[in-house]
Amino acid sequence: MKAFLAAVAAMVVITVAAPITLQQIGFSAADAGSGTAVRLD
């Protein structure tokens, strides 16, 4: 039971921290979809 609760807690932490971290390093959808190398044809 302890392992299950630890896994759930880890999932919650990852779920909350991932978007914030990816935004900080410039790997967001807005950054990936804009720039000079993006073709909008």
N, C-alpha and C positions, 0 to 999 in steps of 0.2 A: 504494500500500500504506500510506503514511503517513496518508492521509486516512481509510482504513478503520479503522486502529488508533485514530486520534483520535476517530472516531465511536463506536467500541466503548467507549473510555474515557469519553466524554461520557455514553453510555447508562448505564454503571455508576455514575457519579457522580450522575446524575439519579435513578436507581432507588434509591440509598441515601439521598440527601438529601431526596427528596420527602416520604416519610412523616414524617420528623422535622420538616421545615419546616411541613407542614400541621398537625401536632400542636401546634406552638408558636403558630401564629396562630389556633388554635381552629376549624379546619376539618376535624375528625375525624368519623368516623361516629358516635361517641358524643355529640359535641357537637351534631351535626345532628339526631340522633334523640331529643333530650331538650330540655325547656324548656317554657315556658308556651304556645307556639304549636303544639304537637304534639298532634294528636287521636289517641287510641288506641281509637276505637270499633270 
